[in-house]
């Protein structure tokens, strides 16, 4: 029988996680599939009844028995259906020449997203976690299911507190003594089951059904689930991963499907990929870029942004029915259909600065996170250019009014090679370009975007560097040649982990949620400096003098009667070991 430990708060790792070999196989399969698809026709354009365009042979419609990659016809066999093409043709006031070029660009946008997508197709079998509720210590039924390869756990009926249906199974609260445990199962066998639970399809009364029919029901409840890995996670950038205390969990807070789960001891994030809807909210909420979309990763969005050069992007949520969107588009307006929940300050800055035009955003549903991001970006652009960068339009009237006032943002245009940069570093570079040499004051970034300043008490700092070791975004750095502790304010997420790791009292203080629009905010500055202490034995420098003095002040009284150990406080690690060993030899010879 399966041990109870295997069921605690795990949501069946076999169901939602994957083995590295499985992932490698899936990636290889995905790469092969894409190569096969590239050998077929890329684009198929079906002429709408209200306009005729000559796009060239590359866009000719395919036959019914053929397939392509991108099409504007929902009846055509294709990997990608692009409804925004027909939407643009129907509503744009541009002439045929401009429409032809714009349609080609829309095809290229979809093709870029398809080519650079990093989704991995997975399939797993669900239904194998069985919880038997019975008054018996052991059951023949449990043994039989165990032999059939099911994971079986048995609990007493009297210990069950609650039973709830979750998105991917059943969750049971069990009381043992004074402790409540949470168990998760795919199917439950409960003899004489209470009436309030009998309606659940995964709960079977084995007392009524009998052993044979119960096993048939359980087998029928097993199913294969296919899903795509929608989000990529880089734990090396995560502010939760392997920290001593919890300092961040914004991705968990915004996830609507409970896909991301916090694990304790050690602190780790676990992503239940089969639950993920791919909305991208975790991507926008993550301050460091540890989360990225697999459907439109950042490198794909960079390429897409370049295709909007000279156009004003009209951001339309993929959840919005374009058939119901009735609005006239001026020449130069080009739709961008995307999961708008993933758009953060990096995406919007990249789009505006690459295209050199403001972006129009038509949200289906405005969230606090999105409003926070748009507000901060617009406040920056209003201070610098007296013009908004992201224009919110919720009605056709809003759109007509705003289109008449759109002006280019040529001074904001900026091409940046971001291939070696993190999300935070790229945002800092883009903001630095906007600010240039100006002093534009500050912008309040709360509650979701976190920028700020760090103050350091140089008298208290010993340059032990524990703060540098714990700074995931790289805002705190060490200059080994100058022996200085440096700080780059624009990279700081105000997570506060440096305060938690610092061993000194009143050494560090954070001033949170202020993005200072001044050149110094983006530059590396010296926070503390010290001389290198030289070993009293070999003369080699090995540590900051303040750090050595601090440790000596604490330990010297304890070694007052031992001159040898007192001496080691001022030795490098190699000499320390040698001095102690020589001392032991002297004691032994004596």
N, C-alpha and C positions, 0 to 999 in steps of 0.2 A: 504493500500500500504506500502511496505517496506521503512523505512527511509533511506535516502542516506548514513547516517553515517555507516550503516551496510555493505556497499560495499567498503568503503575506505580502500585500501591497506591491505585487509584481506585475499584475495585468498580463500575465503570461508572456515572458520575454520571447519565448519561441514564436509567439504569434506576431509580435510587433517588431522585433529586432531581426538581425540577419547575420549570418556567418560571413567572414571576409571572403571565403571562396565563392559563396553564393553571390555576393556583391560583385566580385571580379567577373564571374560568369555572366551576370546580368549586364554589366557595363560592356563586356565584349559583344554580347548579343545585341545591345542597343546600338553599338558602333557599326556592327555588320548590317543591322536593319537600316540605319541611316545611309550607309553606302549604297545599299540596294535601292533605296528610294531616290537617291540622287541620280541613278541611272535612268529613272523614268522622267517624264516631263515635269518641270518645276511649276509652271503656271498655266492656268486655264481661265480665260476670260470669256464670260457669256455676255453678249451685248444686251443691255436693258432695252426695253421697247421705246423708251423716251429719248435715247441718244445713240449715235453711232460713232465709235472711235476706232482709229486704225493704230493699234499698239504694236503691230509687227508680228512676225511669225512666232516669236517666243511665247506669245500670249494667246495664240489661237485655241479655241475650245477643243476638248478631247472627245473621243467617241464614248458611247455609253459603257463599253466593255473595258475602257482604259481608266487609269488613275493618275492623279498628279499630287503635288505637294500643297499648293495654295490655290484656292478658287474663290470666286465671288458668287458661285451658284451652290445653294445648299443641297441640290440633287446630284451634284457631281461627286464621284468618288475621290476623296482628297484627304490628306492628313490634316489640313488646316482650312477651315471656312472663315473667310474674312468679310463679315457683313458690313464693315465700315466702308468698303469700296462702293457698294451700291448706295449706301447712306450719303457718301460724299457726292457721288454723281447726281443724286436726286436733289440735293440741297445746296450745292455750291453754285455761286454766281459767276465763277471763272469761265473763260472762253474754252473752246475745245482744245486748243494747244496746251493751255495750262492744265486742263483736266487730264489730258493724256500723260503729261509728265508727272502729275500728282498721283495718278493711279499706279504708274510704274513704281513710284516711291512707296506707296502703300503695300504693294506686293513685296518689295525689298525689305520693308520693315518686318512683315510676317515671316519672310524667309530667314532673316537674320535671327529672329527669336527662335525659329525652329532649329536652325543649324547649331546655335550656341546653347540650346537648352541642355541641362544636365540631369534630367529626370531619369530615374532608373525604375523599370517595371519589375514588380515583385509579386509573388503569389504565395500564400500560406494556407494551411488547413486549420480551420477553427472548429471549436466544439469539443475539444478533448479534455478540458478541465471539468471534472465531475465532482460535485459535492453531494454526498449522501447524508441525509438528515434522518437519524434513526435513534431509537432508544437502546440499540444493541451495541456491544463493544466491537463486534466484527460481523460482516455479513457475507454470505455466499455470493450475492450480487456484486459486491465490491470486488471480491476475488476474481470473479468472471470478467469484469470490466478491466481489471488490472492485467489479466492475461491477454486481453484484446488490445492492449497498448494505451489505454486511457490513463490520465493522471487522476487518481482518485484520493479524495480526502473525506473522512467521515467525522461528523460532529453530532453532539446530542441535541435533540430538538429543544430541550429546555434552556440551552445556552444561547439560542438565537434571539437577538434584540430587534433587528430590522432586516428587511430584504428589499432591495431597490434595483430596478432595471437601469443599466447604464448603456451608453452608446454601443459598447463592444462587449457586453456580457452582463452578468448579475453581480451585485455587490452585497455582501452579507456582513452585518455587525454581529460579532460573537463575544459574549461576556464569559470570562473565566476568572473566577475569584473576584477581584476588584479591577481587573484590567479588561478593556474592550479592544478586540482585534478586528481588523477589516480583512475579509477574505473576498477574493474575486474568482468567479467560476463561469463557465460557458453554459452548463446545464446543471440542474439540481434535481435529485431524486429524493422525494419527501413522502414518507408513508403517513397516511391520514393528514395530508397537507391542509392547513387552514384555508378557508374559502377565499380570503382576499388575495391569495397567491396562485390559486389554481388557474386563473385566466392568463397567466404569463406563459407564452409558448414554450419556454425552455425549462419549465418546472413540471416534472412528471411524478404522479403518485404511484410508486411501484407496488404499494400494497393492493391497489385496485387493479393495476395492469397485469401484475404477475411478472416473473423474471423474463420470459421470452419476449413478450410484447414491450417491456421496458427497454430491453436491449435493442429491439428494432427501432423504438422511438429515439433512443440515444444515437444510434448509427445514422438515422435520418436527419438528426440535428447537426451532424458534421457537414461542413461546407468548405469550399475553397474560396478564399477572398483574394482578389487581385487589386493591386493598388500601385500608385507611383510614389516614389520618394520626392516630396514636393519642396523640401527645405534642406539646405546644407548647413552643417554645424561645425564650426572650428573652435574646439575647446580651448586652444591656446590664446584666443582672444576673449574668452568668456570671463565675466566678473564674478561668476558663481563657482566655476570649476576649481575644485581643490583648495578653496579658501578656508581659513580657520573659522571664520564667521560669515554668516550670510550678509551680503552687501547689495545684492541685485537679484531681481527676479521679474523684471519688466516683461520679458517674453511670456512667462507663465501667467502673469496678470492679465495680459491682453488676449491670450489664446482662447477662442470661443468653443473649442472642442476638447479641451483638456489633453491635448496631444503632448505637451511638454510637462514632465513631472520632475519635481525636485527630489533627489535622493540625499540621504544623510549618511555621514560617517563612511567614506568621505563625501563632501558636498559635490554632487555631480548632477547634470541634467540628463534625463533619459527621454528620448523622443519616440513616441508610439506612432510610427509612420502610417500605419493603417487607419488611424483616426484622423489624420491631417486633411483638412479641406483645401489647403493650398492658398488660403486667403492672403497670407503674407504679413499679417499684423505683427508677428514676432520680428520680422525683418525691419520694419519701421521703428519698432520699440527698442531694439537692441542698440545701445549707445556706442558699441565698439565695432560692430560688423561681424560678430561671431555667427550671426544668422544671415543666410542669403537664400534667395529664391532659386529653386532648381529650374523652374519654367523660364524665368527671365533673370539669370544671374547678372551681377553688376557688369561683367565684361560684355554681355549682350546688350544691356541698356546703354552702355557707352557708345556702342556701334549704332544703335537705334537713334540716339540723340544726334549723332552726326548727320543722319538722314533728314533731320528736321532743319538743317541749316537754311535760313531764309524763309522758313515757314513759322507760323504760330501754331504750336501744338494745342489741340483741343482734347484734353484728357477726359476720356469717357470710361466709366467703370464697366468691366466686362459683364457685370450682373445686370446692366441696363439694357432693356429691349429697344434697339435702335428704331424699330418700326413705330414705336410710340413717341419718338423724339422728333418733333416737327419744328425745325428752325432753319432759317436761311443762313448760309455761310458765305462770308466775304471771300474774295480772292486772297489766297495766302493762308487760309485757315485749313489745317489738315488734322483729321481725327487720329487720336492714339488710344486704342482700346486696350485696357490693361486692368489687372487686379489692383485697384487703387489703394487698397489697404496696405500694400507693401511700400508705397511711396514715402520716403523719408526726406530729410533735408538734403542728403547727398543726391538722390534722384532728381529732385526739383532744381537744385543748383546746377547739376550737370546738364539738364535739359535746357534751361534758360541760358546758361553761359556758353554752351556749345552752339545753340541755334542763333543766339544774339537777339532773341525775341521773347516777350513775355509768354507765359503759358496760360491758357484758359482751362479752368477745372470745373467740370459739371458733376458734382458728387451725387450719387444715388442716395447716400446716407452720410451725413456729416458726423464724424466721431471727434471726441475730445482730443485724441492724439493728432489727427489730421489738422484740426483747427489750430492746435498749438504750433505745429510745424509751419503751416502757411502763415500764421501771424508773425512768427519770428522772422521768416525770410522776407516778408513784405515790409516789416519795420526797418530791416537793414537796407533794403532797396529804396525805401522812401527817404531815409536819412542820406543816402549816397546819391541817388539819382532823381529824387522827388517823383518816383514812379513805382508802382507795384510790379512784382515779378510774377506772381501767381494770382490770377483774377478768378474769383469764385462767381459762377453763374448758376443759379438754381431754376431760372425760368427763361423762356424764349425772350421775354422783355429785357431781362438782365443781359442776355447774350447780344441782342441788337444794340443796346446802349453801350456796352463795353467794346464791341468790335469797332464802333465808330471812333473810339478814342485810343485805339492801340497804336503805340509808337515803338520803333525798334529800340533795343538796348545795346547798341554797338559798343559802348564803353565798358559794358560788363562781359563782352565776349572773351572767352578764355579757353585755350586748348591745353589740356594737362595730360601728361603721360602718367597714368595711375597704376601701372602694372605692378610696381613694387610697393605701393602704398596701401595702408589699411584704410578703412572707411573714415576713421577719425582724422588721419593724416591728410587724406584727400579733401575733406571738408575744410580743414584748417588752411590748406593751400588756396582753395577757392575763395574763402572769406578774406584771406590776406590780399588776394588780387583785388577784391572789391574795395577794401579799405585803403590800400596803397599807403600814402603818407598822411592820410587824413586822421583827425581826431573826431570821431562821430558820436562820442558818448558811449552809452551801454544799452543793451536790450535785455529785458527780463525774459528768461527762457523757461521758467517753471510752467506747468508741473512735470512735463515729460522730457523735454530737452534739458540736459544738465551741462552747463559750463560754469566756470568760476575761477577764483584765485586762491592761492595757497600762501600763507604767511608762515615764516620760520623764525624761531628764536635762536639766533646764532650762538648765544651763550649756553643754551641747553643742548644743542646738536653736537654729537660726537662723531658724525660721519660713519656710523656703524653700517649704513646702507640697507638696513632692513626695509626701509620705505621703497627704495629702488627695486629691490627683489620682488616686492609685492605689487608694484605698479604695472598692471597688465597693459594699459594704453600707451605706456612709455612716456608719460608726462614728466616723471622724475627719472633723471639719468645721471650717470657718473662720468666725469672727465678724468680718466686715469692719469693723463699726462700732467694736468694742472691740479689734480687732487681736489676737485670741486664737486659739489652736489648741485646739479642744474635742474631747471624747471621750465617746461614749455606750457604756458597756461591754456592754449587752445586745444591741447590734447587731453586735458584733465576732465574726467567725467563726474567729479565730485562724489565718487563712490565712498570715500572715507576710509578705505582700507589702509592707507598710509598712517592714519591716526591710530588704527587698531594695532598695527605692527610696531609702531615706534615705542621703544622701551623707556623713553624719557617723558617726564611730566611737563605739560605746557610747552612742548616743543613745536608742534604744528597746529595750525588753525585754518579751516576752510571757510571761505566766503562764497556761498553757493548761489547758483542760478543767475549769474550775470555774465553775459557775453559782452566783453569790452571791445569796442570797435576802434582800436588804437594799434598802430604798428607793433608796439612792444608786447602786445598780447600774443603775438604769433612768433616771437623770437625766444631763443634760448637764453635764459638768465641765470646768473650764479646766485644760489641761495646760501651756500656755506662753503668755506674753504679752510684747509688745515695743512700743516706740515706733516711730512711722512716721518714717523718715528723710526730710528735706526736701532737695530738689535745691539745690545750691550756686549754681545759675544762676537758676532761676525761683522757688525757694522752695516749690514744690509737693511734697507728700508722695507718695512713689511706691513705697517698699519698706520692710520691717522693718529697723530700724537694725542688728540683729545680722547680718542677711544681707549688707547692704552692707559692714559692717566685715569680715566673713569673706572676702568676695571681694576687698576691698581689701588685706587682709593677704597674700593669696596672690599678687595681681597687682602690687602696688606695687613689690616688688624688681625685677620684670621691666621696669617702666617708670621706673626710678630716673633715667635720663638723659633722660627725655621728660616735661617738666612738663605739657604739653598732654594727653597720654594719661593721666597720673596724675590730672589734674583730672576726666576723663570718668568715672572710677570712682565719683564722687560726684554724677553727673548723672542725671537721669531719661532715659528712652530718647529723647525728642524733643530735649532739650538736648544729649545726647551726640552725636547725629548732627549737630546744628548746629555745635557746638564743633569737631568733627573737620573739618567742611567749611570752616569759617572758617580753621582751621589750614592746611589744604591750599592755600587761596587765598593766604595769607600767604607760604607757601613758594614758590608759583608767581610771585608778584609780586617776591619777593626775587631 
